């Protein structure tokens, strides 16, 4: 038969578990407080102007790049008909029907 004492909850182990859980929770908040980041400094007017200038420069460069891509695509895109003609010209050769 099994020993009924082994099936009972041990009061000390429950108490120890609660103490360990309290220590872990407290440590979590303590560590979080230690590694908290400093509050960001307020942004000055000069910084705002510099950021807006960089944003505008990026927008202009992006627009210029998009225009270059669009012009490249416009120059190099061709219709289905022209592609088919090029394929026929490059891959298919007329068969010589007059055999000697």
C-alpha positions in Angstrom: 0.0 0.0 0.0 1.0 3.6 -0.6 2.0 5.8 2.2 -0.8 8.4 2.8 1.8 10.9 4.2 3.3 11.3 0.7 0.0 12.5 -0.8 -0.5 15.3 1.7 0.6 18.8 0.8 3.6 19.9 2.8 3.0 23.3 4.4 6.6 24.4 4.2 7.0 23.7 0.5 3.9 25.8 -0.2 5.3 28.6 2.0 8.7 28.4 0.3 7.1 28.5 -3.1 5.2 31.7 -2.2 8.4 33.3 -0.9 10.3 32.4 -4.1 7.5 33.7 -6.3 7.4 37.0 -4.3 11.2 37.3 -4.7 11.0 36.7 -8.4 8.2 39.2 -8.9 10.0 41.8 -6.8 13.2 41.2 -8.7 11.4 41.6 -12.0 10.1 45.1 -11.1 13.4 46.1 -9.5 15.4 45.1 -12.6 12.9 46.9 -14.8 13.3 50.0 -12.8 17.1 49.8 -13.1 17.1 49.5 -16.9 14.5 52.1 -17.5 15.5 54.6 -20.2 15.9 58.3 -19.6 13.2 60.6 -20.7 13.9 62.0 -24.2 15.0 65.6 -24.4 12.6 68.1 -25.9 13.2 68.8 -29.6 14.4 72.2 -30.5 13.2 74.3 -33.5 16.6 73.8 -35.2 16.3 70.0 -34.9 12.8 70.1 -36.3 13.9 72.2 -39.3 16.8 69.8 -39.9 14.5 66.8 -39.8 12.1 68.5 -42.2 14.9 69.3 -44.6 16.1 65.7 -44.6 12.6 64.5 -45.2 12.1 66.9 -48.2 15.5 65.8 -49.6 14.6 62.2 -49.3 11.2 62.8 -50.9 12.9 64.7 -53.9 15.4 61.9 -54.3 12.7 59.3 -54.2 10.6 61.1 -56.7 13.6 61.5 -59.0 14.4 57.8 -58.8 10.8 56.9 -59.5 10.8 59.1 -62.6 14.1 57.4 -63.8 12.5 54.0 -63.3 9.3 55.1 -65.1 11.2 56.5 -68.0 13.4 53.3 -68.2 10.3 51.1 -68.2 8.6 53.3 -70.8 11.6 53.1 -73.1 12.2 49.4 -72.7 8.6 48.1 -72.5 7.3 46.8 -75.7 4.0 45.4 -76.8 3.1 41.8 -77.0 3.1 42.0 -80.8 6.7 43.4 -81.0 7.9 40.7 -78.6 6.3 38.0 -80.7 7.9 39.4 -83.8 11.3 39.4 -82.2 10.9 35.8 -81.0 9.9 34.7 -84.5 12.8 36.6 -86.0 15.4 35.1 -83.5 14.2 31.6 -83.0 12.3 30.5 -86.1 14.0 30.3 -89.5 12.2 29.6 -92.7 12.5 25.9 -93.8 14.1 25.3 -97.1 11.4 23.3 -99.0 13.4 22.8 -102.2 15.5 19.8 -101.4 18.2 18.8 -103.9 
